[in-house]
Amino acid sequence: AKPPAVVCHHSEWAGLRKNKKKNKGQNKIIYRHGESNLDDEEEQPMLQQVRDMMHGRRVNLIHRLDRGASGCLLFSFADGDRVGGGGSELGSIDEENRKFPTEHGPNPTSQLIQSLQNPNSIKTYVALVRGEGILHGEDLKTKGWFTIDRPIKDEKGRVRDAITEFRFLAGYTVVVLDELGSEDRGENGLKDKTPLSFKNKSANEPQPVRASVVLARPKTGRWHQIRRHLNGLSHPILGDSTHGNSKINREWREHRNMLGERTCLHLGRVQLVPTTVTMGVEDAGSTTNVLPNGLDVTCPIPRDMHDMIAVYMPQLLEEVIPLLAEEGITFESLS
C-alpha cells in the first residue's frame, strides 16, 4: 500500500528526489508487518522500498499513483521478464504505451499491464472532494454510477479521450443561523445541527465544511484524469494543488489536520481479469496462467482520511461506511 507524500519512483513525472522542508518527517511509511525508517533528506520511492522488502530482488511497477495519493500498488518480479537474458526495471518501460520490450514475446509485467488496461478490469478510487454533491441544482448523489466522457490534454498538451465513471456516495454541508434565527442552508437544502460559530467569519477564517465522498473508476488512463474530471464537476479533490482550490486546501491543512502533501485520492480496490503470461528464466518456453481466477485486492482507506471525516463530518462517516462496504472498501483498522 502506498502512503501519501511518497513517490512511486524517481522520474520527471514523479518530481524531485529531495523532500521539501515543510514535509520533513512525513515520509515514514507504515506497513502491515512493520515500519521502515526513511531518511528525512533523501526520499525513498516505493519501487526501492518494495525491492528492499524482497531482499534486493528487482521488481517492476505495474501502475502509478500521484505523490499525494494513496492505495494499492501492483508490482511484478523483474527476473520473470526476459530481456536479453536478464530482467528489466522501470527505467526501460515505454511510458507512452506502458509496455516492456521483450525478445521472447509477452512477459509477466507487460501482460499484467495489459490486464489492467482490459475494459473488464476495474480500479476503484475513493476521493474526498469539496462540495456537497449538488451541481446546477442536480443532486449527483441520486444518480448512482454515471459516466463523464470529456477529452483532456496530456502532459505534452495533446487532447486525448478520457472517460471516468463516478458515484457520489454522500455529501455534507454546514447550516448556520443568522442573528435573526433564519436558516442558511447548503445547496441541497438539508439541515445540519452544527454549532453556530461559522456565521460572520472574516475572510481569513475557515469557511463552513462542504465535502463529499466520491467513488471513481477511470476507463482510460490519462494524466490527472480523475482530478480534472472532478474539478470539471465543480467538486475538486481536497489537497489537489494543481486542479483544486488553494484557499480551501490551505484551510484543511491549517485548521482540519490534512497532511501537508496530501491529495485525498485513494485507490481502494483493483480487480484484474485473468491473464496468461510467458514465464522466463527458470521455466523458459512454457506458458502459465498466473491469475487463473483474476486478481481482486483491496487497500483500506488510511487513518488520515478517516480522521478528516470522523472529526469534522461524523454524520458523513456514518453514511458512507455501509455504502463503501457495498464496493468492498473499508477504512483502516483503528486498533
N, C-alpha and C positions, 0 to 999 in steps of 0.2 A: 504494500500500500504506500502510495506517495503522499507525504505530508505537504502542506503549503510551504512556500518560501524556499523550495529546493528545486533545482532544475533537473530534468531527466538526463541530459548530457550536455557537454560543452560544445557550442556551435554558435554561428551567427544568429540562428533562430533563438537560442537559449539566452543569449546575452553575456555579460561579463562574468568571469570566474570569481572575482572578489565580491564579498558581501559588502553592502553599504553599512556604514557605522550605525545608522539608526536601527538596523536589523540585527546587530551583533547579539549573539546568544540565542537567536530564534531558530537556528538551524540544527538543533539537536533532534534527532529522529528517534521515535519510539516504535519498536517492533513488537509483535505479539510475544516473541520469545526473548526479549532483551532490549538493550539500549545501546546505541552507538554514540560514542563521544566524538564529535566533529571539531575540527579546528575552526575557531571563530574567524580566522583571517582567510583561509582557503576553503572555499565551498567544495564539498564532496558531492558530486552528482549521483543520482540514483543508479546509473549504469555501473559506476565504480563500487557503490555500496553493495549492490547485489553480487557483483563479481567477488568482492571480499567475503561475503557471506557464503559463497560457493567455493571458498578456499582457493581463489585465484582462477577458477575455471571461467573462461571467457563466455560472455552472454551477448545476445543481440536484443535490441529494443523493438518490440512489435508495433507499438504506437506511442504517442507522446501526450503529455498534459502540460498546460501552461504552468509557469513557475508558481503562481499563487493558487492554483487549483490543487485538488487532492483526489485520491481514489485509486482504483485498480490500475495496475500496470502489468502488461504481459511481456515476458522475456522468453527467448529460446536459447539453447546452448549452441555456441558458435562452432563447436567442433563437429556438429552434425551437418554443417554447410560446407560442402566440398568445393573449394575454390583454389585451383592449382595445387590440390593435395593438402590444403590447410583450411583452417576456419576463417571466417570473416567477422569483423567487428563493425560497429555502427559507422565508422568513418568511410566504409566502402559502399554504403547504401545509396541507391538512386533516390534522392529525396523527392523528385518530382513524381515518380511512379511508385514509390515505396516498395521497390524490389531489390533483391541482391543478385549480383552477377553469379553465374554458375556455368561450369563446363559440362555438367552431367545431368542437366535437366533440373526440374523444380527441387528445391531443398526445403527443409523444415521451416526456416524463417520465412521464405517467400510464400510458402503455402499457408502459413498461419496469417500472414498479411492479407493474402487473397481471401482467406476465410473471413477475416474481419471486414473486408470490403464487400462480401457477399450481401445482397439485399435482404436475405433472410437472417443475417446476424444482427444483433441489437446491442447498442451501447446506451444505457440509461443513466443520464446525469441528473443530479439534484442541484437546483440553483435557488439561492435566496436573493430576491430582487426587490428593488424599490417599487412601491405601488401596491394597491390592494386588489389588483386583478380586474380593474374596470378600464375599458378603452372605448372612448367616444360613446359612452353610455351603455356599452355592451358588457355584460358580466362574463368574462372569459372562463370563470370557474364552472359555468354551466355547460360549456362546450365539450367537455371530455377531451379526448385526443383530437387535435386539429393540426393541419399542415401549413407551414409557411414556405412558399416557393418564391424566393426572391434572390436574384443574382447579386453577388457581391464581388468586390475586387480582391485579388490575392495580394501577396507581398510585393509582387512585381507590377501591380497596377492593372493586371488583366482581369476583365469581367468574366466570372465563372458562375455556372449554375450552382445554386445552393438550396438544399431542401432540408428542413428540420420539422419534426413532429413535436408538439408541445402539449402538456396537460397542466393547467393551473389547478393545483390541489386546494389551496385555501389562502385567503388574504386577511390582513389585519390593518385596522386603522384606528387612530385615537379620536374620540369625540370629547370635546370640552364644552363648557358652558361660558357664555359671556357674562358680563356684570349684571345683566338683567335676567339671567337664568335661561335664555333660549339656547337651543342646541346648535352646535357647529358640527355638522355631520361630515363624514367622508363621502366620496363619490358614490359609494354603493348604498348610502343611507342607513347603514347599520349602526346601532348604538354600541358603545363600549364604556363600561364603568371605570374609566381611567381617572386618576387624580386630576384636579383642575389646575395643574401647575404650568400648563403649556400656554395658556392664554396671555396675550400681550407680551410675548417674549421679544427681546431685542434681536436684531439681525445676527448678532454674534452668538446667540444661544441656540441649543439644539432644537430642531423642529419636531413636531409630533411624529411618532413612529408610523410609517406606512410601509408594509412589506408583505410579500407573498412567497410561498414555496412553490416552485415550478419544476416539473419533470421535462427533460428534453432528450430526444432521440435523433441525432443527426443522420440523415440518409446519404449525405455527401460529406467529404472531409475537407472543407475549406478553412482558410486561415481565420481564426476567431469567429467561426460561423455562429455558434450558439450565442456568444456575447453580442454579436452585431444584430442578429435577428431579434433578440430580446430588447435591445436598445431601440430597434425599429418599432417594437410594440409599446414603446414608452415605459418599459419596465427593465431598466438596466440592472445588471448584476451588482450587488453591493461589493465594493472593493475593486471594481473594474476601473483601473486608472486610465485606460485607453478609450473605452466606449461608454463609460459610466459618468456619474455626476460627481465632480471633485468635492463639492461642498458637502453633499450627503455622505460621501466616503469619509471625509475628514470628521464629520460628526460621529460616525460609527466608530472610528478609531479613537477619538479623543474622549468620547462620553459613553460608549457602549461596548468597549473592550474587544473590538475587532482587531485581529492581529495586523501588524504593520504592513506586511506584504501579502495579505490575504485577498484572494478573489473567491467569492463564495460560490464556487462551482465544484461539484464533487461527482466523480464517476462512480456510481454506486453499484452498477451491475453490468457485466459483459456476458453475452450469450452468443457463442460461436457455433456455426453449423459444422458437422463432421467434415474432415478432410483427409485425403490420402497423400502421404509425403514419401519421397525417396530418401532413405536413410543413408548416411555417409560414414566413411572411415571404417568402423568395425563391421558393418553389415552391407558392404558395397553391392549395389545392383539389386537389392531387394526393395520391395515396397511394403509399407505397413500403414495402417490407419491409426495415427497417434491419438485421434479424437474419435473413437468408434461411436460414441454417443454425443458428440459435440462437446462443448465446454460451457459451463454456467458457473461463474464466480461472482461473488458479491464482496463489497467492502463497506462496512458500516460508516455512517456519517460521523465525522470526528467530533470530539468533545467541544472544540471551539465554536463550531456552527450550532451544536446543540445548545450551548450556553447562551449564545446570542438570542436564540428563540425563547428558551426557557425563562430567562431573566426578564426580558423586555416584552415578550409576547407569549405569555404562558397559555392563553386560550388557543393561540395558533398551534402550539406544540401538541395540545390535546387533540386537536382536529386532524393534524397531518399524520400522526403516528399510525392509525389504522389504515389510512389511505396509502402511505408508503409501504405498509406491510402487504397490501394487495399487489404491489410491484416487486415484492421480495426484497425490500430495502429496509434496514433498521438503523437505529442510532448506536453508536459505540457504547459498550457497557460502561456504566458509571462506577463500577466497583473498583 
